[in-house]
Amino acid sequence: MAATELMVMLARLLARTSLRMPAQRIRATGFAALHPRNGLSVELTEN
C-alpha cells in the first residue's frame, strides 16, 4: 500500500515539474551494477 502511494506521489510531482541534469562528470562504481558514484545531480523546475 505504501509503495503505491509513493509511486502516485512521484508521478504527480514529475507531472508538475521538469528535470534538468547540470554538467557533471559521471563515474561508475562497481562492475556488475555500474551505478553512478556519489549519485546524480538533478535540478527541478516548475512548469
C-alpha positions in Angstrom: 0.0 0.0 0.0 2.7 2.5 0.9 4.7 1.7 -2.2 1.6 2.5 -4.4 1.2 5.8 -2.5 4.8 6.7 -3.1 4.5 5.9 -6.8 1.4 8.1 -7.1 3.2 11.0 -5.3 6.2 10.7 -7.6 4.1 10.6 -10.7 2.2 13.8 -9.6 5.5 15.5 -8.8 7.1 14.7 -12.1 3.9 15.8 -14.0 4.2 19.3 -12.4 8.0 19.7 -12.8 10.8 19.4 -15.3 14.1 17.7 -14.6 17.4 19.0 -15.8 20.8 17.5 -15.3 23.6 20.1 -14.9 27.0 19.4 -16.4 28.8 16.8 -14.3 31.3 14.0 -14.5 29.5 10.7 -14.0 31.7 7.8 -12.9 30.6 4.2 -12.4 31.1 2.3 -9.2 31.2 -1.5 -9.2 31.4 -3.7 -12.2 28.1 -5.6 -12.1 25.7 -2.8 -11.4 27.6 0.2 -12.7 25.7 2.6 -10.6 26.9 6.2 -10.5 29.4 7.1 -7.8 28.0 9.8 -5.4 24.6 9.7 -7.2 23.4 12.2 -9.9 22.7 15.9 -9.5 19.3 16.9 -10.9 17.6 20.4 -10.9 13.8 20.6 -10.6 11.9 23.5 -12.1 8.2 24.1 -12.0 6.3 24.1 -15.3 
